[in-house]
Structure formats: structure tokens, C-alpha cells
Amino acid sequence: MNKIVFGVDPAFANFGLVVYDVAEDILLACYTFRTKKEAKKRGIYVADDDSRRLAETTREYLNVIDQWKPKLIFSETPAGGAQGFRPAQGLAYANALATIPPLTAGITVVNITARDAKKAATGKVDGSKEAVAAAVRKRFPGAPHAPFSKVKALNEHQYDAASTLMAGMLTPYWAALS
């Protein structure tokens, strides 16, 4: 029986995702879906560019969902407190990206706060990015089947997705997988 679970670090520009096999206790793949702004080009509206970027990430996410067929997805819930319309809009986009495609496919999505993800990885709710990365590398040593990217701009999102997975392992949803 397939016991594949995702950990997700949703973001509008850099969407991190890890694929984990519960039965084998191993990371199988790490992804960062990256989109770039093009709205500064002449004749492209910000809303049109946002739609393009959302569609790109959704396509990539759906392809990974279709490939791995996860039973459960743990998604970091973007924190509130955004200052201004565009940051708040980006948080809303990230949450929609993380939840709507899998929910539409009938996959359960469990939201995990960033504080819980950091605490699961480092033991502290305010753990630094470096501490999270070190804790993830320790929990998933070598990750032979799914090496984390060597590019910092990409791997930090994969580490955050893995820490979200680690927090998910502490939930009743995880216990129900057994």
C-alpha cells in the first residue's frame, strides 16, 4: 500500500516540497517550484503575471501529485501579519496553491504553523534557518534518494518543507497512517 506523504513550504515565488515514504522512512524527492516576475515588461499587467505564475506552479504541483499520489500533505500555513496588500495577497496565493490542487484531488491537507515546524525540527519556535537546515539534514542524513539542492535559494524551501513534514509526524494524522 502506498504510504507517500508530502511536506510543503508554499510560497508564490519559491514553493518547496519533499516526498516521503512512510513505510521506508526515507525522503524520495525534493522540489522547489520557482517562478519569476515578468510584470515589469511593457504591456504585462501584474494581475496577468500573477495568473501565469500561479498556473505554472499549479501545473508543476499537480504533476508531482500525479506522479507520487500522496495519501496526505502537511503544508506550512503562511503566517499572518503581512504589511500591505501585495504581501497579504502573496500569502493568500501561497495558501491557495498549497491546498486547492490536492483538496480538489481528494487528498487531505493538514496545515502546520511555521512555529510548529521550527519547533519540531529544532526544539525552538524561533529556530533560525540554519538551525532548521541542520536539524533536517540530521533527521534525513544524506537523503540518498532525494538530495537537497546545493543552491541556497532553492534548498531553504526544501528544508522548510521537510521541517513541516517533521511537525506533521507529531500529529494524529500521522498516527492514523500506521
N, C-alpha and C positions, 0 to 999 in steps of 0.2 A: 504494500500500500504506500502510495506517495505521501511523504510527510515533509514536503517542502514549505518553508516559511521565508518571507521576505522581511528585512528591516529596511525602512525607508527614511531618508532625510530629505523631505520635499523642499524645493526652492524653485523659484521662477527661472533663474539663470543656470544653476548647478544642482541637479536633482540626483542625490546619491541613493544607491540601492545595493543591498547584499542579498545573496541567495544562500539559504542554509538548509542542509539536510538533517532533520531531527534524528532520524534513525542512525545515521553515520556520525553525527556530531561533527560536521565539517562544513566550512564555507565552500560553496561550489563556484560562485561567481561574484564579482564586484563590478558595478557600473557607476558612471556619472554621466547623466544626460545633460549636455551643455548647449545652451542657446545664447546667441548674441544679438544685441540690439542692432537694428538697421534703420530705425525711425529717423535718424538724422540725415539720411539720404533724401534728396529732393523728391517730393511727391509722395512720400510714405508717411501716413499718419501713425501716431503712437498706438492707437487702438487696433489698427490693421496689423501693425508689427507684433503687438501683444497676441493677437489671434494666431498669427503664424507661429510664434514661439510656443504657445500653448498646444497647437496642433502637432508640432514637431515632437515635443516631449510626450504627449499623449500617445502618438504612434509608436515611439520607442518603448514606452512603458507597456503598452498593450502587446507589443511583440515579445517582450520579456515575460509577461504574464502568460501568453500563449505558449511560449517555449517551456517554461518551468511548471506551470499550473499549480501555483501555491495554494495551500489549504487556508492560510492565514497570513495577514500582513500587519506588522507593527509599524506604525507611522508616527514620526515625531510631529507633534502638534505645534505649528508655529506659534510662538509666544505673542501675546498682545503687546500693546504699548508702542506701536508704530507711530512715529511722529509725522503726520501729514498724510495726504490722500494716496500718493504713489506707493509709499512703503506699506500702507494698510492694504492697498489693492494687491500688491505683490504677495502679502501674507495670505490673502483670500485666494489668490490664484494657486499658491503652493498647496494650500489645504484641499482645494478642489482637484488639483492634479493628482494628489496622493490618494484621494478617496473615491471619486466618482468612477473612474475606469474599473477598479476592482469590484466596487459595490454593484455596478451595472452587470458585471460578470458573475455575480453571486458569491463573491469572496468576502469573508469577514475582514474588516479593517478595525484594528484596535489602536486608538490614539494614545500616545505616550508623551508626557511633557519633556521638554529639554532638561529640566531639573532632574526628573526621574532617570533619564538616560545617562546623564552625567554621574548621578549617584550610583547607578548600577555598575558603571564602568570604574569609577574612581573612589567611590565611598563618600564623595562630597557633592553637594548640589551645585557648587560653584567651581567644579573642576575645570582646569584650563584645557584648551585644545590639545596641547602637548601631552597632558596627563591622560586625556581620553584616548589619544592615539597610542600611547604606551600601554594602557590597560587593554585596549582592543588587540594589539599585537601579542600581548601576553596570553589573552584568552584564546586567541586563534593563532597559535605560533606557526609561523611560516605560511599559513594558509596555502598549502601546496597546489591546491586545485583552483584557487582564486587569489592570485597575488594582488595586493593593493597597489594602486597606481603609484609610480615613483614621482609623479607630478603633484606637488603640494596642493595646487589649486583644485585638483581632482580628488586626491586621496582624503583630504579633510572631510569631504562629504561622504565618502565611503566609511571612514571611521565613525562619523556621526550616525550613519545608518546602522553600523554594527553595534554601537552603544545603545541605540534604540532597540535593536534585537535583544541585547543583553537585558534591558529593562523588561522587555516582553516576556523573557524567560521566567520572570518573577511573578507573573500574573496567573489568575485562574484559567485564562485561555490556554496558556502553555500546558498547565496540568491536564487539561482536557485532551490534549494531543496524544498523551501516553496511553 
